[in-house]
Amino acid sequence: MSFLLLALFPQRNLLATNNDLHCLAKNVYYEARGESRKGKLAVALVTLNRVNHKDYPNTVCGVVYQKHQFSWTRKYSKVVNAKQWADAKEIALAAYMDRDILGKFTATHFHAKYVNPKWNLRKIATIGQHIFYV
């Protein structure tokens, strides 16, 4: 049975459902499962920051599954590591409940260090193997 988690996005007053948290956890798992806790939190916060941004869908699942945003959604595979999945779920909930868990982390984009996109964005952080932008 699904239940509504009474966590609010302060800017948009959105409620988190189990589905939102599941989508957020999947994004953390597939984008950052090999990263530190801070790196995983940063990926979760990018996802949440997009929900609050006018240029993106206003739901977590909408952001995660928006076309051409996260490469893992095009080549989805099953969760294969129970500990990393448990970590991703914990990170998703922690980020959702405390949007300032990394301070005022405003990034809306990130990529792996080995990728070189042609973005005209301002770099704000490098955490682990990812570079973050706003």
Stockholm file with secondary structure:
# STOCKHOLM 1.0

chainA/1-134         MSFLLLALFPQRNLLATNNDLHCLAKNVYYEARGESRKGKLAVALVTLNRVNHKDYPNTVCGVVYQKHQFSWTRKYSKVVNAKQWADAKEIALAAYMDRDILGKFTATHFHAKYVNPKWNLRKIATIGQHIFYV
#=GR chainA/1-134 SS CCCEEEEECTTTCCEEEHHHHHHHHHHHHHHHTTSCHHHHHHHHHHHHHHHTSTTSCSSHHHHHTSTTTCGGGGSCCCCCCHHHHHHHHHHHHHHHHCTTTTSSCCCCEEEETTCCCCCCCCEEEEETTEEEEC
#=GC SS_cons         CCCEEEEECTTTCCEEEHHHHHHHHHHHHHHHTTSCHHHHHHHHHHHHHHHTSTTSCSSHHHHHTSTTTCGGGGSCCCCCCHHHHHHHHHHHHHHHHCTTTTSSCCCCEEEETTCCCCCCCCEEEEETTEEEEC
//
